[in-house]
Amino acid sequence: MTAVPRRMLVLGGGPVGVEMAQAVRRFGGEVALIEGAPNLLPRESGPLGEALAEVLRRDGIELFLGVRAAAARRENGEYVLDLGASGELRGDRLLVATGRRPRVDNIGLETVGVNADGRGVPVDSRLRASERLWAVGDITGIWPLTHVGKYQGEVVASNILGEPREADYDAVPRVVFTDPQAAAAGATDGRFSGTARLSELAKTETYTRAYAESNGFLTLLADGKRLTGAYALGPEAGEWLQQATLAIRARVPIEVLRDTIQPFPTFSEIYVEALKSLRGQIAATQQPVDVAAR
Ligand SMILES: Cc1cc2nc3c(=O)[nH]c(=O)nc-3n(C[C@H](O)[C@H](O)[C@H](O)COP(=O)(O)OP(=O)(O)OC[C@H]3O[C@@H](n4cnc5c(N)ncnc54)[C@H](O)[C@@H]3O)c2cc1C
């Protein structure tokens, strides 16, 4: 695009759709986004998509959630999306952000022992696709993210160099580069959950003023003893969620996390409150302690 669209239609509310929708809106174009699932970021936990929807609506983006486009056509120089019972939408630009598929057909992969399918090139835990043949990145159909591809590259290099190594996809971090960022790591739901709001952070006055209106938050998910997942909305959330990524990956006990000192005044302080909330949820399911009998 060489000019800001007058009105852009975005088909798909995944990471690419929401990032592009916000960018064009903030450049001054009108934007309408259509997502077939009930929430934005449908592969993530519902509350994350809901909170991001609030941000995008505040930006002035029209959201059509739980609405599927039945057909698209061009008419009088415009793109028209037919939304069935929800009517039609028109715009001078249409961005189709409904995902990517591997191109594996008709290039003779079967001749080198690779049985590619709709997901891409199947690999084992060492990323081996066939005899002396490895695959990394989106083509493996495993978490189509740059950092996952880079990690797989490291694993393959180790294996080729004779240091056997298996890929482990526990706690893969995902970051959506909207403003504020939406980030997630590990599982998307868990037995216990604890949430803290960014607006409640005991930060300096400057921070408090800046984020008092924010709907940012951190949710931690746990099995009772350790974190299993986490998601957050907030400035640079992709950075401070990495504490949770490491905790999930290293199976750090919740009691150690609770005893970890978070610096003042940082976004990381939100962990203190989220852990309090999480521990409260866990305690509520345990046997009550009879204090008088002690
Ligand atoms: C708009 C957008 C934004 C994204 N943002 C992020 C982000 O912020 N963070 C993140 O982690 N990930 C992001 N991703 C995903 C990220 O781009 C991919 O996970 C990453 O590029 C995968 O790397 P790859 O090397 O496996 O594949 P690719 O980067 O797709 O590279 C594959 C290359 O192979 C070439 N190719 C294909 N077939 C053939 C053939 N037959 N012969 C020769 N060449 C061929 C293609 O042209 C391409 O250049 C984004 C994706 C999109 C579309």
Ligand as a Chemical Component Dictionary entry (heavy atoms), coordinates in Angstrom:
data_LIG
# 
_chem_comp.id                   LIG 
_chem_comp.type                 NON-POLYMER 
_chem_comp.pdbx_formal_charge   0 
_chem_comp.three_letter_code    LIG 
# 
loop_
_chem_comp_atom.comp_id 
_chem_comp_atom.atom_id 
_chem_comp_atom.alt_atom_id 
_chem_comp_atom.type_symbol 
_chem_comp_atom.charge 
_chem_comp_atom.model_Cartn_x 
_chem_comp_atom.model_Cartn_y 
_chem_comp_atom.model_Cartn_z 
_chem_comp_atom.pdbx_ordinal 
LIG C1  C1  C 0 2.208  -10.678 8.363  1  
LIG C2  C2  C 0 2.944  -11.654 9.236  2  
LIG C3  C3  C 0 3.456  -11.221 10.450 3  
LIG C4  C4  C 0 4.167  -12.109 11.247 4  
LIG N1  N1  N 0 4.672  -11.658 12.439 5  
LIG C5  C5  C 0 5.361  -12.500 13.227 6  
LIG C6  C6  C 0 5.930  -12.043 14.454 7  
LIG O1  O1  O 0 5.790  -10.890 14.845 8  
LIG N2  N2  N 0 6.635  -12.928 15.204 9  
LIG C7  C7  C 0 6.796  -14.227 14.818 10 
LIG O2  O2  O 0 7.430  -14.993 15.541 11 
LIG N3  N3  N 0 6.297  -14.685 13.653 12 
LIG C8  C8  C 0 5.586  -13.851 12.835 13 
LIG N4  N4  N 0 5.068  -14.312 11.659 14 
LIG C9  C9  C 0 5.339  -15.707 11.284 15 
LIG C10 C10 C 0 6.715  -15.785 10.682 16 
LIG O3  O3  O 0 6.782  -14.923 9.569  17 
LIG C11 C11 C 0 7.011  -17.218 10.268 18 
LIG O4  O4  O 0 6.836  -18.092 11.369 19 
LIG C12 C12 C 0 8.446  -17.360 9.778  20 
LIG O5  O5  O 0 8.660  -16.506 8.689  21 
LIG C13 C13 C 0 8.711  -18.811 9.397  22 
LIG O6  O6  O 0 9.975  -18.924 8.837  23 
LIG P1  P1  P 0 10.269 -20.049 7.738  24 
LIG O7  O7  O 0 11.692 -19.858 7.353  25 
LIG O8  O8  O 0 9.800  -21.348 8.251  26 
LIG O9  O9  O 0 9.302  -19.706 6.519  27 
LIG P2  P2  P 0 9.248  -18.414 5.591  28 
LIG O10 O10 O 0 9.741  -17.192 6.301  29 
LIG O11 O11 O 0 7.870  -18.387 5.016  30 
LIG O12 O12 O 0 10.307 -18.741 4.468  31 
LIG C14 C14 C 0 10.068 -19.748 3.514  32 
LIG C15 C15 C 0 10.692 -19.299 2.209  33 
LIG O13 O13 O 0 10.696 -20.386 1.307  34 
LIG C16 C16 C 0 10.367 -19.903 0.025  35 
LIG N5  N5  N 0 9.836  -21.033 -0.761 36 
LIG C17 C17 C 0 8.659  -21.689 -0.598 37 
LIG N6  N6  N 0 8.548  -22.691 -1.508 38 
LIG C18 C18 C 0 9.677  -22.685 -2.237 39 
LIG C19 C19 C 0 10.178 -23.451 -3.313 40 
LIG N7  N7  N 0 9.466  -24.464 -3.849 41 
LIG N8  N8  N 0 11.395 -23.151 -3.806 42 
LIG C20 C20 C 0 12.118 -22.135 -3.288 43 
LIG N9  N9  N 0 11.709 -21.380 -2.275 44 
LIG C21 C21 C 0 10.509 -21.635 -1.762 45 
LIG C22 C22 C 0 9.332  -18.815 0.298  46 
LIG O14 O14 O 0 9.269  -17.931 -0.800 47 
LIG C23 C23 C 0 9.920  -18.165 1.543  48 
LIG O15 O15 O 0 10.803 -17.114 1.275  49 
LIG C24 C24 C 0 4.354  -13.447 10.839 50 
LIG C25 C25 C 0 3.810  -13.884 9.622  51 
LIG C26 C26 C 0 3.114  -12.998 8.830  52 
LIG C27 C27 C 0 2.551  -13.490 7.521  53 
# 
loop_
_chem_comp_bond.comp_id 
_chem_comp_bond.atom_id_1 
_chem_comp_bond.atom_id_2 
_chem_comp_bond.value_order 
_chem_comp_bond.pdbx_ordinal 
LIG C1  C2  SING 1  
LIG C2  C3  SING 2  
LIG C2  C26 DOUB 3  
LIG C3  C4  DOUB 4  
LIG C4  N1  SING 5  
LIG C4  C24 SING 6  
LIG N1  C5  DOUB 7  
LIG C5  C6  SING 8  
LIG C5  C8  SING 9  
LIG C6  O1  DOUB 10 
LIG C6  N2  SING 11 
LIG N2  C7  SING 12 
LIG C7  O2  DOUB 13 
LIG C7  N3  SING 14 
LIG N3  C8  DOUB 15 
LIG C8  N4  SING 16 
LIG N4  C9  SING 17 
LIG N4  C24 SING 18 
LIG C9  C10 SING 19 
LIG C10 O3  SING 20 
LIG C10 C11 SING 21 
LIG C11 O4  SING 22 
LIG C11 C12 SING 23 
LIG C12 O5  SING 24 
LIG C12 C13 SING 25 
LIG C13 O6  SING 26 
LIG O6  P1  SING 27 
LIG P1  O7  DOUB 28 
LIG P1  O8  SING 29 
LIG P1  O9  SING 30 
LIG O9  P2  SING 31 
LIG P2  O10 DOUB 32 
LIG P2  O11 SING 33 
LIG P2  O12 SING 34 
LIG O12 C14 SING 35 
LIG C14 C15 SING 36 
LIG C15 O13 SING 37 
LIG C15 C23 SING 38 
LIG O13 C16 SING 39 
LIG C16 N5  SING 40 
LIG C16 C22 SING 41 
LIG N5  C17 SING 42 
LIG N5  C21 SING 43 
LIG C17 N6  DOUB 44 
LIG N6  C18 SING 45 
LIG C18 C19 SING 46 
LIG C18 C21 DOUB 47 
LIG C19 N7  SING 48 
LIG C19 N8  DOUB 49 
LIG N8  C20 SING 50 
LIG C20 N9  DOUB 51 
LIG N9  C21 SING 52 
LIG C22 O14 SING 53 
LIG C22 C23 SING 54 
LIG C23 O15 SING 55 
LIG C24 C25 DOUB 56 
LIG C25 C26 SING 57 
LIG C26 C27 SING 58 
# 
